[in-house]
């Protein structure tokens, strides 16, 4: 029986390796692990190894990338495509997304299969088509989204009622997790602690939107359990796609050395966290609110050092606790208490200063709290997140994901 959380196989001609790279990266953005010959083929007889992979229950799906070059590829026409289509016919949770590309029409794409090897007729299949030749990243993301929706549907059908769909989010190197349904391993979009230029807007935020929408539509009512080595902006962004009013339940597996794993969520019964708030008016005419949250570390010093690169602020909201950080959030209930305190105080600031159009988050917090913060941003139109990065002049805050939780 196919493992629906397994690998996505890419069948293509190497002449299209640039397009193949886009398709692989787009699937990784969505948390879909992949198999491609250039990445994963060992020093073994090629045909035998490809047959083994395509028959492996850990191969969950395939993209059949139908371009003119396939006509000159016996490996695709006589080995990969017949095995892929035959396995999809079994209906054991394995699926194929055949895509007409490279300027082909449907009839020409259907004629690519070798009739001496397979009885399948692609004219009888519902083929997807992309018109751009060559494709751009946006087209690759669309193809990956087709795979994602079918993957989530297959996983949802395979899981017992009540069992969570597991999502892993990494922006740093981390060990593999074979239990996860989606593994959003985003290192290819990062350089050190910061995302590459344009990565948030062009790839990562759209990926989170697609993931949340696919879960909402293809796994309705299925709880989500997330974990990973994620940056604060990435965690906030993930939470913002699971806004509380959307009723998409998500919890975060919070790790702290010397303590059992805890499951944090905004649904946890609140316990006093001891945190306080302080709001200060600043520049008249400014239209931005700075929110400083010091849990794991002081943020005020780095915020002050970064002021020359930041906008003018109408007000500054500080969330703090007496004593020097790090402050320990001992339970999910304390984390929930702090998350709702932040929500209340941000809303109060927006009422007091209705001219504010953007909230800026400067946070040193556990990832679980960042997720919860994102979930409670439903009343905020624009949220600028920041990454604390080392520079030659010391630590500074640099803009990261710009979120629009309220639409």
N, C-alpha and C positions, 0 to 999 in steps of 0.2 A: 504493500500500500504506500502511495506517495506521501512523503512528508510535505504538507502544504507550506511549511515555513522554510523549505529548502532553497536550493540555488535556482537562479534564472539563467538558462543557457542562451547564448547569443550565436545564432547561425548566420553567417555572412561571408562575403568574399573579401580577402585581405586588401584588395584594391580599394575597399571602402573603410580602411582602418581608422581614418579620421572620424567618420561618422560613427564607427563602432565605439570609439573612445567617448564620444558624446553620449551614446546610449548607455554605456556602462556607468559613466559619472552621474547621469540623470537618475539611474536606478539606485545608485548608492545614496544620492540625496534623499531618496524616499525610504531608505532603510532596507532595500532589496539586495541581498547578496547575489553575486553573479559568477558565472563561469564563462571564460573566453579563452580561446586557444593561446593567444599571445601572453596571457597572464597566468594560465593555470595548467597548460599542457606540459606534462613531464617528458623526460627523455625516454620515450617508449614508442612502439609502433603506433603511428598516428590514428589509423583507422580503428584499431582494436581499442585504444584508449577512449576515443570519442564514442564508440559503441557502448563501452562500459559506463561512461558518464551519463549517456542518454537513457540507459536502462537502470541507472541507480535510483532507488527510492528517494535519495536525498536531493535529486534534481526535481524541482517542483514545477518548472515551467520552461518555456522557450519562446524567444522572439525569432521568427523566420523573416530575415531581412531580404526581401525579394527585389534585386536590382539587376540591370542587364548583364553584369559580370557573372551572375550565377550560371548563365548558359555555358560558361567555360569552366565550371567547377564540378568535376565528378564527385568530389567529397560532399558537397552540399546536395547535389541532385540525386546521387545514388546511395548516400549513407545517411547524412544528417536529416534531410527533409523526410524521407520515408519513415525513419525511426520515430521522428517527432510526431508526425501525423498519425502513425499507427498507435503510438502510446496515447495520444490525445483521444483517439477513438475508444479506448478502454473505459474512459470516464471513471478513473480511480483517483481523482483530484488533480492529476497532471493536466495542464492546459497549454495551449499554444496561441500566440498572438502573431498571425501572419500579416506582414505589412508590405504593401506595394509601394516601392520607392524608386529613386533614380530616374524618374520621368516615365516609367512604365505605365501602361494602362492595365486594366484588370485582365483582359484577354491575354496580353503578352506575359503577364506575371504567371497566369495559370499554365501557360505553355512551357514554363521553365522546368517543371518536373519531368523526370525520365520515366516514360510509360512502361519501359521494360523492367523497372524495379518496383514500382508501386501502382496500385490500382486507384489511388486517390486522385480525384479531379478537383483542383482548386477552384474551378468554376462553381462548384457546389458549396464552397465555404464562404462565409461572410468575411471578406478581406478588409482590413483597414488600409488606408492610403494616406501618404503624405505627399504633397505636391512640390515642395521645395526640393531643388536638386543643385548642389548638395544641401543637406539639412543644416539648420542652425540649432543652437542650444534649445530654443523654444520648442521646436518640433521634437527634439529628443525627449524633452520633459513631457510632452503630450503622450508620446509612445510609452514612456515609463509609467505615466499615470494610468494608462490602459492596463498594464501589467499589475499595478498596485491594486486597482479595484477588484480584479479577479483573484488576486492573492488574498486580500482581506476576506472576500466572500468565501474562499475555500477554507481558510483558517477558521473563520467563524463557524462554518458548518461542521468542522472537525472537533471543535472544543466542547466539552460538557457544559451544560448550563451553569452560569455563575463563575466559571473559570475565567480569569482575566486574559486579555490580549496583552502580551508583554512587549514593551517598546524599550529599546536601548538608545540613548543619545550620547555620543562621544564627540568632543571637540579636541580631545587629547588622546595620546596613545593609551590603549586599554586592552586587556585580554579579551578573547572572543567569548561569546555567550551563545551556546547552541540552543538554549531554551527560548530565545526571543523570536517573536513573530516579525518584528521589524528592527533592523540594526542601523540606525542613522549614524554612520561612521563618517564624520565630516572633515577628517584631516586633509583631504584633497582640496578643500576650500579654505584652508587656514595656512597662515605663515606665522608660526609661533602662537602667541595668544590671540592674535587678531585675524579676522576673516580677510581674505584677499579683496581688493577693490571690486566693488559691485557684487560680491558674492551674496550678501544679505538680500539685496533687492532682486537680483536676477535669478537666484537659485534657492537659497535656504528658506526664506520666508514663504515663497510660493510652494516649496516642498512641504512645509508644515501645514499650510492651508489644504493641500491635496490629501495629506495623511489624515487630518481631522475630518475632512469631508468624506473620505472613503470609509473611515470607521463609522461615522454617523449614518451613512447610507447603506453600507454593506454588512455592518455588524451592529445593528440597532440594539441598544440596551446592554451591550457587552462592556463590562468595566475594563479600564486600561490601567496597567501597572507599569510604571516607567522607572528607569534607573540609568546611571552612567556617570562618566567623567565629563560633565558639561560645564561650559563657561556660564557665568551669571546671565549675560544677554541671551544665550541660547535657551537657558532654562526659563527665563521670563517669556521669551517668544513662544516656547512650547505651551506654557500655561495660558498665554493669551489666546491660543486657538481652542482651548478648552474652557472658555469663559463660563462662570457659574450659571448665568441664565440659559446657556446653551444645553445644560443638563447632559453633558458628556462626562461621565465620571472618570477621573484620573487620580491616581495616587502615586507617590514617589517613594522609592525604597531608599531611606536615608541611612548612610553609614557614618559612624563615628568610632574611632579606635577605642577599644576597651568597653564597648557597649553592644548589646544585641542589635541587629538590624531593626529599624522602626519603619512603619508605614505612615507617611505624612500625607494629610489631605485637609482641604478646607472643611470637610464634614466631621473632623475630629471634635470631640467635646472640649471646649476651651478651658484652659487652666491659666491662672495668672502668670504672665511672663516677666513682670516687673519693668517693662519698657515704658518710656514716657515720650511725650512729643513737645516740641517747641517751635512756634512759627514766628518768623521775623519778616516785617515788611522791608523791601529794599528799593529798587529804582522805580520812580514814577515813570510811566510810559512804557516800561518793559512788559512783555507778554508771556514770560516763561516762569515756571515754578521749578526750583531745585529741591529734590528730596534726598536727604542724606541719611543712610541707615547703617549704623555701626554695630554689628554683631560679632563678626569674626575678627574685625580690626577697626581702627579709627579710619574714617574716610575724610574727615575734615582737613587734615594736613595735605593730602594729595589733591583734594578739591581746591584748596587755597592756592597750591602751586600751579594748578591748571587754569586758573581764572583768566589769564590772558588769552586763552584759546577757547573760552566758553562765551555764550551770549550773556547779555545783561538779564538779571532775574528780577521779577516783580516781587517775589518772596522766596524765602528759604524755609523749608520744613525739615527739622531735625528729629530723627527717631533714635533715642539713646537710652542707656541704662546707667545708673550711678556706678562708678568704678571703671577701671580700664578693661577694654576687651582683650582677649576673646571672652564673650559671654556665652554660657552654655544654655542652649534650648534643650531641656531635658526630655521633652516628650512632644508628640504630635500636637497635643492640646496647647502647649505653650507656643509652638510655632503658629498654630491657628489663631491664637490670641493676638500675636504680634501682626500677623497678616491682616486681620480685621482692623486692628488699630491703625495700620498704615492706610487702609482703605478709607476709614472714617475721617482721618486727618487730611488726606488728599481731597476728599469731597468737601470738607469744611473750608479748605484753602480756596478751592475753585468757587465756592459760594461767596467767600469774602472778596475774592479778586476775580470777578467774572470776565475780565479782559484777558485772562490767561488762556492761551491756545495750545500750549505744549508743556508736558511734564517731563522732567529730566531725572532719571534714577541713577544715583551714585550709591552703590550697595556693596557691602562686604558681608555676605550672608551665606548660609548653607544653600545648596542647590534646591533642596526641598522647599525652603521658604521662597526662593525665587520663582519656582513653579506656582506656588500659591498666590504670590503677588501678581503674577500674570493673569491668573484666573479671576482676580478681583478688580481688573482694570476696565470693566465694561462701561463705566461712565466717563471714560477719558478718550478724547478724540485722537490725540497724538502723544506718543510716549517715546522719548529718546533714551536708549540704554547706552551704557558705557562700559568699556573694558579698561581695567587698570593695567598699564604696561610699563616696563622699565625703559628708561631712556638714559642718555649720557648725563642728563641733568637731574636724574632721580625719577621716581615714579610719577606718572601722569595719567589723567583720564583721557581716553580717546573715544570718539563716537563709534557705536557699534550698530545694532539693529534699530531702525526707526519703525515703531509699531503703530498701527491705527486700530485699536481694539473696538472702538465704537463704530467702525465701518468707514 
